[in-house]
């Protein structure tokens, strides 16, 4: 690994070559907030069980828990999903960020959920917390009202995984 590379989640050590380089380039990491999270195997399994039990068994075709950078954290589907989920996750995070900015323009703190209706498939986006989004793909057989109820329950359970 290149010794000059570093994670955006970390700042250069004081007095290091990286700190000097940042000063020369005019970089200011203090203006950007990055969050860091850690999920153990047990927490991940709990989240995956919630996705399976609460959403897939309710008729959802596919569900993704992603971070705000578009990385897939957990995923479940009904076995018939053939979508490019990695591209979908990246685009979903960008879409949510764009809509978040639009909310601020019109004076809202945020729009915490989004819904896109298609002819055969629909996509529902819900903010889990400041770090995560829940993306569900579902068809005509699942009503939006039922989905919203099930997603709200799942979000509560997912957030409960981090609470002591």
BELVENLIN-V498035 format. One record per residue. N is the residue number from 1. PSI is psi as a letter, one per 40 degrees, with the letter a starting at -180 (* if undefined). Layout:
BEGIN
N	PSI
N	PSI
END
This chain:
BEGIN
1	i
2	h
3	e
4	e
5	i
6	i
7	i
8	e
9	e
10	i
11	i
12	i
13	i
14	h
15	e
16	i
17	d
18	d
19	d
20	d
21	d
22	d
23	d
24	d
25	e
26	e
27	i
28	g
29	e
30	d
31	e
32	h
33	h
34	h
35	i
36	h
37	i
38	h
39	h
40	i
41	d
42	d
43	d
44	d
45	d
46	d
47	d
48	d
49	d
50	d
51	d
52	d
53	d
54	d
55	d
56	d
57	e
58	e
59	e
60	h
61	d
62	i
63	h
64	h
65	h
66	i
67	i
68	e
69	e
70	e
71	h
72	h
73	d
74	i
75	i
76	i
77	i
78	e
79	e
80	e
81	h
82	f
83	i
84	g
85	d
86	d
87	d
88	d
89	d
90	d
91	d
92	d
93	d
94	d
95	d
96	d
97	d
98	d
99	d
100	d
101	d
102	d
103	d
104	d
105	d
106	e
107	e
108	i
109	d
110	i
111	h
112	e
113	i
114	i
115	h
116	h
117	h
118	i
119	d
120	d
121	i
122	i
123	h
124	h
125	h
126	h
127	h
128	d
129	a
130	e
131	d
132	i
133	i
134	h
135	h
136	h
137	h
138	i
139	a
140	d
141	e
142	h
143	i
144	d
145	d
146	d
147	d
148	d
149	d
150	d
151	d
152	d
153	d
154	d
155	d
156	d
157	d
158	d
159	d
160	d
161	d
162	e
163	h
164	*
END
